[in-house]
Amino acid sequence: MNLALFLDRDGVINVDYNFVHRAEEFVLTDGIVDLLRLAAARNYKAIVVTNQSGIARKIYTMNDFLTLTRYMIAKLEALGAPIAGVYYCPHAPEDGCECRKPQPGMLLQAAHDFQIDLGASWLIGDRPSDIMAAKNAGVPHTILLGEPPSEAEFTAQNIFGTIDIFKKRA
C-alpha cells in the first residue's frame, strides 16, 4: 500500500485569488515546493483534491481547468516537486454529488487508483470542508491552514508550519 499527502489546490498549492483558472493568475504559495519535495522524499504520493465549482457556474470551462492543471503539474515537476494525481469536482455546491468536499469521493477514488493506505495518509486544506472530507474518507492526519482549531488534527498558519508538523509526525 502507498501513502498519500492529499492537498487542496486553491489556498494550499496556490494563492487563492478566487476562481483561479489561468496560468498568469497561478502563484505558488510560499513553501509548497519544499513541502512537496519532503513528501516525495518520504515516499508520499502528492495528490491534489480540489472543488472547482467555477466550471458548473460557467466562470471558466473544463478546458481552462485542465490547461491550468497541466501547467501546475509541469511547473511543480520542473521544480522537483511532483504531483502524482489531480482529482476535481466540477459541480456546484447545490448539486449534491459524492465528489464535492466534504464528501469523500475524490479521496476514495484516488485511494483506489493509487492503492493508498488512507489510515496512514495526510490531508492539508484551508477549509473545514477539506478536513471533513479527510475524516469521511478515513484519513486521520489532517492540517488546517490559517483557521482556528477545528476538527483537524493540527493547525498551521502557513505552509512552513505544515512542513514542521509533517517532518515531526509523518
Steps between C-alpha positions, in 0.01 A plus 500: 500500500610855423487810714343825383527865586167637379501873435230749419602722208377858547638633827746215551694443178427841354391835635119512490397799292145363466433272202860482377487353149783655294876450523561872548283484817674190635747591778651224713463542876824562686650170609285266289795379292691411818197315638453300179870412489483383862194287425676340201813433709282316753326300226166677522310549177384861474139496381294812441130488594320818398145631476465694175145635499608775261448242225132441591450872556643568152768733634753291308489189284614146559769566239620805698529284811680215322743744332585656836536156656755397236685828560501443879627142470776598254608800709523296820670207326765739362562615857547143625159499670298227328122465507382140458140582418231766492138430591237768462132560549351717223158521668324788674440472876128443449552205261524249785776291342722248680825662388467855637677543831396439780390179325786247475459404133822649363712351777339159468552498124865598540545230764362243258707625204830523691450223759520753785498406868253769610557424869866601473456796264472877549287786367582870503217743434396856567129443569306287745343315203849373407546358849153344501571331164811345653309384807220361280758305298683363805808725472594574864791738452380847405639852505278804459672817378424839642188413699438470870495147643235280344453132428855497362768306683734800459480862391770716345514864398680427171671229296820536701303401809370194318855403409597506868203281594553260210874464577430404861196278446508337155 
